[in-house]
Amino acid sequence: MIIDCHGHYTTSPRQHEAWRGEQIEAHKAGKPPPPRPTISDDEIRESIANGQLKVQRERGTDLTIFSPRAAGMGHHLGDATTSEAWASACNELIHRVCSLFPKNFIGVAMLPQRARVSPKNCVPEIDRCVNQYGFVGVNLNPDPSGGHWQDPPLGDRYWYPVYEKMVEYDIPAMIHVSASCNPTHHTTGAHYLNGDTAGFNQLMNSSVFKDFPAIKFIIPHGGGAVPYHWGRYRGLAQDAKLGLLSDLMLKNVFFDTCVYHLPGQELLARVIPVDNILFASEMIGAVRGIDPETGHHYDDTKRYIDQLPLSAGDKAKIFEGNARRVYGRLSRTIEKQSAR
């Protein structure tokens, strides 16, 4: 099985995104939010069959670990109540996708975060998504302010209510920012990669892994700048007397393969141990075009993994085994959904 650990519902029915716009406008005007739109199963089927499912089949992948559109989380918009309603609507839609296509998609939750609002408010949504929907992970935004970084770093006890739930349910968090409202940080070209890099560095300089030895985080987009600057982080850890970076981080931190050229994948595989790499493409997502140098889509990352000078066993870890290990609930969820 080839498991893509990083997929977003970027093709959701237009009335879903339209409702979000109406919700935010109502909040600005001090009015009650409009009722959620009616979205039929057929509309969901069409959005998936002509989108992610079509691309899955074309590229030879089997299963996508699926979550709401990352840039659409918009934690900097509205207030905590707005975020709670939006997260609920988005996660419900993901659950419906997984129910309609149980062999192809398994859910991960977005959280109802808001800058300067305690992450305790995320706990009910985590409970609901794991217990009612069977989700196997969460996306954790280290910067709900959308590019202004107003919350404490991920090593602060501020975040511990979420970490406690992650350990309780044996679910990992993908550290994933949302859209940037800061014009100095382009959303997908800078803010995403900044968030990946900052998240790793914040955890490195923390006691999170001492307090939660079993916790697991996935750094998306190949880890941002981290693999390229692995020597810098090794040196910083050494100077701070934190110990060896591999011992400090690699029991708990993993990297995905959303890197959109072969040299980047080669670097990732040379620097990061195979046991810490999970296959991912983020299709249909941030980069949708065709690379004129290869004639293939930039985000067709399976092609890059296929070309790496790794053994069949190591590639099997990247494509499947590591995801089953990092997402503690994944194998039983695959079995349960495949039985439908």
C-alpha positions in Angstrom: 0.0 0.0 0.0 1.2 3.5 -0.8 0.0 5.9 1.8 0.1 9.7 1.2 0.2 11.2 4.7 -0.5 14.8 3.6 -3.7 15.6 1.7 -6.1 18.5 2.0 -9.7 18.9 0.7 -8.8 21.6 -1.7 -11.7 20.7 -4.1 -14.5 21.0 -1.6 -18.0 22.1 -2.9 -18.1 25.8 -3.6 -21.0 26.4 -1.2 -18.8 25.3 1.7 -16.2 28.0 1.0 -18.9 30.5 0.2 -20.5 29.9 3.7 -17.1 30.6 5.2 -17.1 34.0 3.5 -20.6 34.7 4.7 -19.7 33.6 8.3 -16.8 36.0 8.5 -18.8 38.9 7.0 -21.5 38.3 9.5 -19.0 38.3 12.3 -17.6 41.6 11.1 -21.1 43.1 11.0 -22.0 41.8 14.5 -24.7 39.6 13.0 -25.5 35.9 13.7 -23.8 33.5 11.3 -25.8 32.1 8.4 -27.0 28.5 8.5 -24.6 25.9 7.1 -25.3 25.1 3.4 -26.8 21.8 2.3 -24.2 19.7 0.5 -25.3 16.5 -1.0 -23.4 13.2 -1.1 -23.3 13.5 -4.9 -21.7 16.9 -4.8 -19.0 15.5 -2.5 -18.5 12.4 -4.7 -18.1 14.7 -7.8 -15.6 16.9 -6.0 -13.5 13.9 -5.1 -13.9 11.7 -8.1 -12.8 14.5 -10.4 -10.1 15.7 -8.1 -8.1 13.7 -5.5 -9.4 10.3 -6.4 -8.6 10.8 -10.1 -5.0 11.9 -9.3 -4.6 9.0 -6.8 -5.3 6.6 -9.6 -3.2 8.3 -12.1 -0.1 8.4 -9.8 -0.5 4.9 -8.3 -1.2 5.8 -4.7 -3.7 4.0 -2.6 -4.7 6.0 0.5 -4.6 9.7 1.5 -4.6 10.8 5.1 -7.0 13.7 4.5 -7.7 17.0 6.3 -9.4 20.3 5.6 -7.7 22.8 3.3 -4.7 24.2 5.3 -4.8 27.7 3.9 -8.5 27.8 4.6 -8.2 27.1 8.3 -7.9 30.8 8.7 -7.4 30.9 12.5 -6.7 34.6 12.3 -10.2 35.3 11.0 -13.2 36.0 13.3 -12.9 34.8 16.9 -12.8 31.6 18.9 -16.5 30.9 18.4 -16.1 31.4 14.6 -13.2 29.0 14.5 -15.1 26.4 16.5 -18.0 26.5 14.0 -15.7 26.5 11.0 -13.6 23.6 12.3 -16.7 21.6 13.1 -18.1 22.2 9.5 -14.7 21.3 7.9 -14.2 18.2 9.9 -17.7 17.0 9.3 -17.1 17.3 5.6 -13.9 15.3 5.8 -15.7 12.6 7.7 -18.3 12.5 4.9 -15.6 12.1 2.3 -14.0 9.2 4.3 -17.4 7.6 4.7 -18.1 7.8 0.9 -14.6 6.7 -0.1 -13.5 4.5 2.9 -10.7 2.7 1.0 -9.1 5.9 -0.3 -9.3 8.5 2.5 -8.8 8.5 6.3 -9.4 11.7 8.3 -7.2 14.2 10.2 -8.8 17.1 12.1 -8.2 20.8 11.9 -8.5 22.4 15.3 -10.5 25.5 16.3 -7.5 27.5 17.2 -7.4 31.3 17.7 -4.4 33.5 18.6 -4.1 34.2 22.3 -6.9 31.7 23.1 -5.9 28.7 25.2 -5.7 25.5 23.1 -7.9 23.9 25.8 -10.7 25.0 23.5 -9.5 22.3 21.0 -10.0 19.4 23.3 -13.7 18.8 22.6 -13.1 18.8 18.8 -10.3 16.3 19.2 -12.5 14.1 21.3 -15.3 14.3 18.7 -13.1 13.7 15.7 -11.3 10.7 17.2 -14.3 9.0 18.9 -17.1 9.8 16.5 -15.3 10.1 13.2 -12.4 7.8 13.6 -9.7 10.4 12.7 -6.1 9.4 13.2 -4.4 12.7 13.7 -4.6 16.5 14.0 -3.1 19.5 12.2 -1.6 21.9 14.8 -1.0 25.5 13.7 1.9 27.0 15.7 0.9 30.5 14.6 -2.9 31.0 14.7 -2.3 34.7 14.2 -1.5 34.1 10.5 2.1 35.4 10.3 2.4 37.6 13.4 3.4 34.8 15.9 1.5 36.0 18.9 1.3 32.7 20.8 4.0 31.0 22.9 6.4 28.6 21.2 5.4 25.0 20.9 7.6 24.1 23.9 5.5 26.1 26.3 3.0 24.4 28.6 0.4 26.6 26.9 0.1 23.8 24.3 0.0 20.9 26.7 -3.8 20.3 26.7 -3.4 19.3 23.0 -0.3 17.2 23.7 -2.1 15.3 26.5 -4.9 14.4 24.1 -2.4 13.4 21.4 -0.7 10.9 23.8 -4.0 9.7 25.2 -5.3 8.8 21.7 -2.0 7.9 20.2 -2.4 10.4 17.4 0.3 12.6 15.9 0.1 16.2 15.0 1.3 17.7 11.7 2.7 21.1 12.4 1.0 23.1 9.7 0.3 26.9 9.6 -2.6 28.4 7.7 -2.9 31.4 5.4 -0.7 34.4 6.1 -2.2 37.8 6.6 1.3 39.3 6.9 2.3 40.7 3.4 5.9 40.0 4.1 5.2 36.3 4.3 3.7 34.7 1.2 1.5 31.8 2.4 2.9 28.9 0.5 6.3 30.3 -0.5 7.4 31.6 2.9 4.9 31.2 5.7 4.5 27.4 5.4 8.2 26.8 5.3 8.8 29.3 8.1 6.2 27.4 10.2 7.9 24.1 9.6 11.3 25.4 10.5 10.2 27.4 13.5 8.1 24.4 14.8 11.1 22.1 14.7 13.4 24.7 16.4 10.8 25.4 19.1 10.5 21.7 20.0 14.2 21.2 19.9 14.6 23.9 22.6 11.9 22.5 24.9 11.2 19.7 27.4 8.2 18.4 25.4 9.8 15.1 24.7 10.8 14.6 28.3 7.3 15.4 29.4 5.7 13.3 26.6 8.1 10.6 25.6 5.6 8.9 23.2 4.4 12.0 21.4 4.8 12.3 17.7 5.0 15.3 15.3 5.2 15.4 11.5 7.0 18.4 10.0 5.6 18.8 6.5 7.0 20.1 3.3 10.2 18.1 3.8 10.9 19.9 7.1 11.2 23.4 5.7 14.8 24.5 6.1 15.7 21.8 8.6 17.3 19.1 6.5 19.3 21.6 4.5 20.6 23.1 7.7 20.9 19.9 9.8 24.4 20.8 10.7 23.3 24.2 12.0 20.8 22.5 14.3 23.3 19.8 15.4 25.6 22.6 16.3 23.0 24.6 18.1 21.9 21.6 20.1 25.5 20.9 21.0 26.2 24.5 22.1 23.1 24.4 24.2 24.2 21.1 25.8 21.1 19.4 24.6 22.8 16.3 23.4 23.0 14.8 20.0 20.3 16.1 17.7 19.3 12.7 16.5 18.8 11.5 20.0 16.9 14.6 20.9 14.5 14.7 18.0 14.2 11.6 15.9 12.3 9.5 18.3 9.4 11.9 18.1 9.8 14.0 14.9 9.2 12.9 11.4 9.4 14.5 8.0 7.1 14.2 4.9 8.1 14.2 1.3 6.3 17.3 0.0 9.4 18.4 -1.7 8.9 19.2 -5.4 12.1 18.3 -7.2 14.4 15.3 -7.2 17.5 17.0 -5.7 15.4 18.1 -2.7 14.2 14.5 -2.1 17.7 13.3 -2.5 18.9 15.7 0.2 16.1 14.7 2.5 16.9 11.0 2.1 20.6 11.6 2.7 20.2 13.7 5.8 17.1 12.3 7.6 17.0 8.5 8.4 14.6 6.5 6.3 12.7 5.6 9.5 11.7 9.2 9.9 10.4 9.9 6.4 6.8 9.6 5.4 5.5 9.7 1.8 3.4 12.7 1.0 2.5 14.9 -1.9 -0.1 17.5 -0.7 -1.9 17.1 -4.0 -4.0 18.8 -5.1 -2.4 21.7 -3.3 0.1 24.5 -3.3 1.9 23.7 -6.5 -0.3 22.4 -9.3 1.7 23.0 -12.4 3.8 20.8 -14.6 7.6 21.0 -14.3 9.0 21.8 -17.8 12.2 20.0 -16.9 10.5 16.7 -16.3 7.1 16.9 -18.1 5.4 15.8 -14.9 3.5 17.6 -12.1 5.8 19.1 -9.4 3.7 17.4 -6.7 3.9 13.9 -8.2 6.4 13.1 -5.5 6.1 9.3 -5.9 8.3 9.6 -9.0 11.1 11.2 -6.9 11.0 8.4 -4.3 11.0 5.8 -7.0 14.3 7.3 -8.3 16.1 7.3 -5.0 19.0 4.8 -4.5 17.2 3.0 -1.7 16.4 -0.6 -1.1 12.9 -1.9 -1.7 12.6 -2.4 2.0 13.5 1.3 2.7 11.1 2.5 0.1 8.4 0.3 1.6 9.0 2.1 4.9 8.6 5.5 3.3 5.5 4.5 1.3 3.7 2.6 4.1 5.5 1.3 7.1 6.4 4.6 8.7 2.9 6.0 8.4 1.5 2.9 10.1 4.0 3.4 12.9 3.6 7.1 13.4 -0.2 7.2 13.1 -0.9 4.7 15.9 -4.5 4.3 15.0 -4.0 4.0 11.3 -3.7 0.2 10.7 -6.9 -0.6 12.7 -8.7 2.2 10.9 -7.6 0.9 7.5 -8.9 -2.5 8.5 -12.2 -1.1 9.7 -12.8 1.1 6.7 -11.7 -1.5 4.2 -14.4 -3.8 5.6 -17.2 -1.5 4.6 
